């Protein structure tokens, strides 16, 4: 029996400017070895990332026709949850200590 491949692979990452270079290398390696018949939809949640790092990540997405790469600035969200106990802590852990979300 042949396995069914999903048409799209969804990937969500979180980073700041310190993690942008290793994330870029990780995504480049992933896309170089990716199944060309699938679309890779990559969402990068970020805050405190330089315009140069943003541009570099977006250029990476342009190199691969089967990649849709989007950057989502989480600065406004981060500010909105500062007063909420728990939510800000979870967001800070995801954006500061990981290059890929654990789900």
C-alpha positions in Angstrom: 0.0 0.0 0.0 1.3 3.4 -0.9 1.5 6.1 1.8 -0.4 9.3 1.3 1.7 12.5 1.2 0.2 15.7 2.5 0.2 18.4 -0.2 1.7 20.9 2.2 4.2 20.7 5.1 3.5 23.4 7.6 6.5 24.6 9.7 6.4 27.2 12.4 9.6 28.7 13.9 10.2 31.4 16.5 13.4 33.5 16.6 15.0 36.8 17.4 18.1 38.3 15.8 20.5 36.0 17.7 18.8 32.9 16.3 18.3 34.1 12.7 21.6 32.8 11.3 21.2 29.2 12.7 17.5 29.2 11.7 18.5 30.3 8.2 21.0 27.4 8.0 18.4 24.9 9.3 15.8 26.0 6.8 18.3 26.0 3.9 19.3 22.4 4.7 15.7 21.4 5.1 14.7 22.9 1.7 17.8 21.5 -0.1 16.7 18.0 1.0 13.0 18.6 0.7 10.6 16.6 -1.4 10.2 18.8 -4.5 6.6 17.6 -5.0 5.4 19.2 -1.7 4.9 22.8 -0.7 6.7 23.9 2.4 4.7 26.7 4.2 7.1 28.2 6.7 6.0 30.8 9.2 8.6 32.6 11.3 7.4 34.3 14.4 9.9 37.0 15.4 10.7 40.0 17.5 13.8 42.1 17.8 15.1 41.0 14.4 17.2 43.3 12.3 16.0 44.4 8.8 19.1 42.6 7.4 18.2 39.3 9.0 14.6 39.6 7.8 15.8 40.3 4.2 18.2 37.3 4.4 15.4 35.0 5.6 13.0 36.2 2.9 15.6 35.7 0.2 16.1 32.2 1.3 12.4 31.6 0.6 12.8 33.0 -2.9 15.5 30.4 -3.7 13.0 27.5 -3.6 9.9 27.5 -5.7 8.2 25.0 -3.4 8.6 27.2 -0.4 6.2 29.9 1.0 8.0 31.7 3.7 6.3 34.4 5.9 7.6 36.5 8.7 5.2 37.5 11.5 6.4 40.3 13.8 5.3 39.4 17.3 6.4 42.6 19.0 2.9 44.0 19.3 1.6 40.7 20.7 4.4 40.5 23.2 3.6 43.9 24.5 -0.2 43.1 24.7 0.4 40.0 26.9 2.9 41.5 29.3 0.3 42.0 31.9 -1.2 38.5 31.6 0.4 35.9 33.9 1.6 32.8 32.1 1.0 33.9 28.5 4.0 36.2 28.3 6.3 33.5 29.9 5.2 30.9 27.4 5.8 33.3 24.5 9.2 34.4 25.8 10.3 30.8 26.1 9.3 30.0 22.5 10.8 33.1 21.0 14.0 33.2 22.9 15.1 29.7 23.6 14.0 27.7 20.5 14.6 28.0 16.8 11.6 25.8 16.0 8.3 25.5 17.9 7.8 22.2 19.7 4.5 21.3 18.0 
